[in-house]
Amino acid sequence: MAGSSRTSFSKRQKERARQEKRAEKAQRKAQRKQEGSAPAETPNEPVITHDEDGQPLGLDFHDFR
C-alpha cells in the first residue's frame, strides 16, 4: 500500500512539471510573436545617397550596413 501512494505522488509531480513547462513555453511563444510583429530592420539594404540634383550617387563599399 505504501508503495502505491509514492508512485501517485511522483506522477503528480511529473504532471505538474509538464504543465509548468508547457505554460512557460506558451509564454515564450507569445512573447516572440509580440516581438515579431514589430517591423524588423533589414541589415542588408545599401544606403543610397543623392547629390544636390536628386540623382543617386554610385554605391561604395561603405554604403552597405
N, C-alpha and C positions, 0 to 999 in steps of 0.2 A: 504494500500500500504506500509506503513512504517513497518508493521509487517513482511512482506514477505522478505524484504531486510535483516532484522535482522536474520531470520532463515537461509537464504543463507550464511550470514557471519559466523554464528556458525557452519553450515555444512562444510564450507571451513576450518574453524579452526580444527574441529574434523578430517577431512580427512588429513590435513597437519600433525596433531599429529600422526595419524595412520601411515602415510608414514615415519615420522621420527623414530617412534618406530620400524617399520619394518627394516629400514636401520641400526639402532643400533643393532638390533637382528642379522641381517646378518653379521655385522662387528664382533660381539662377536663370532658367529659361525665360521667364517673364522679364527679368532684368535685361538680358541680352536682346530680347525682342524690343524692349523700350529704347535701348541704346541704339539699336539698329535702325529705328525709324528716323533718326536724325540724319541729315544728308552727310554723307562721307566725303571727305576731301580727296580728290583724285591726285595722287602724288606724281603721276607720270605725264601730266599735261605740260607742255612748254609755256613759258612766259612770253607772250607776244607783245613787243613794244612797237610804238608808232612814232613816226617822225612828225615834224610840225605841220605837214600837209595831210596827215592822217593815214599815210601809207605805212603798211607794216614793214619793219626793218628785218633784215636777214637774221636767222637764228644762229646763235653761237653756243658753244659748249656750256656756258654758264646760264643759259636760258632754261635749261631743264632742271627741275627740282629733284 
